[in-house]
């Protein structure tokens, strides 16, 4: 006779599953970046630039200090993938914008990345819609919980990650998965000079 699942064990199993799942997603993402001889955080930045983004806002999304965003902007500029431009409403604000080459590169890597995501080959359309609905439900609940934190005497976390410092050492509970790695595939941001073209045939 089957009883009710142990809530503590269920939480542990969900946590373990998320940990394994996201570990594999990150590994796949980094593998795509390596095929183009780019660090993963540069590919992540290209993904974020669907439209021009103020560099300060990009730093907020990465949870890192301005010097690291400057390094990312320099790297993308060196490869001809993005350029800085002044904001039309406030020229003191610099935005990062993809070039035509950068937009084509973004389309190409997103096709490769999404093709390798397990929801594309393990779930049917209905299951993917259910997964999306559950994720959005959790995101909404977490956003509401955070918005109520100051009223309960808990200050919201605004920790930033100094350039080159691993996110896991920054003290932010969310920094570990949000912040860019300081090094990927043996390359630091300022040390990558190759063009973003496949380094070797992927065999796919």
Residue pairs with C-beta under 8 A, 6 or more apart in sequence:
21 118
22 177
24 118
25 117
26 40
28 113
28 116
28 117
29 40
29 43
29 44
29 113
30 40
30 184
30 185
32 43
32 109
32 112
32 113
32 116
33 39
33 40
33 42
33 43
33 184
33 185
34 184
34 185
34 199
35 112
35 198
35 199
35 200
35 202
36 43
36 105
36 109
36 196
36 197
36 198
36 199
37 187
37 192
37 194
37 195
37 196
37 197
37 199
38 79
38 187
38 192
38 194
38 196
39 75
39 180
39 181
39 183
39 184
39 185
39 187
39 188
39 189
39 192
40 180
40 181
40 184
40 185
41 62
41 72
41 180
41 181
41 184
41 189
42 72
42 75
42 76
42 189
42 192
43 109
44 62
44 180
45 58
45 62
45 72
45 76
45 82
45 96
45 180
46 76
46 81
46 82
46 98
46 102
46 105
46 106
46 109
47 106
47 109
47 110
48 58
48 61
49 82
49 96
49 97
49 98
49 102
49 106
50 106
52 85
52 95
52 96
52 97
53 61
53 95
53 96
54 87
54 93
54 94
54 95
54 96
55 66
55 69
55 70
55 73
55 84
55 94
55 95
55 96
56 66
56 93
58 69
58 72
58 96
59 65
59 66
59 68
59 69
59 160
61 178
62 68
62 69
62 72
62 161
62 178
62 179
62 180
63 159
63 160
63 161
63 167
63 170
63 172
63 174
63 175
63 178
63 179
64 160
64 161
64 162
64 163
64 179
64 180
65 160
65 161
65 162
65 163
67 163
68 161
68 162
68 163
68 164
68 180
68 189
71 163
71 189
71 190
72 180
72 189
73 82
73 84
73 96
74 189
74 190
75 189
75 190
75 192
76 82
76 96
76 102
77 83
77 84
78 193
79 195
79 196
80 99
80 101
80 102
81 98
81 99
81 101
81 102
81 105
81 196
82 96
82 97
82 98
82 99
82 102
83 96
83 97
83 99
84 94
84 95
84 96
84 97
85 94
85 95
85 97
86 92
86 93
86 94
86 95
87 93
87 94
87 95
98 106
105 196
112 204
114 120
119 127
119 128
119 131
123 131
146 156
149 155
149 156
150 156
157 172
157 173
157 174
159 170
159 171
159 172
159 175
160 170
161 167
161 170
161 172
161 175
161 179
162 170
163 182
164 182
164 188
165 182
166 181
166 182
167 175
167 176
167 177
167 178
167 179
167 180
167 181
168 175
168 176
170 179
172 178
172 179
182 188
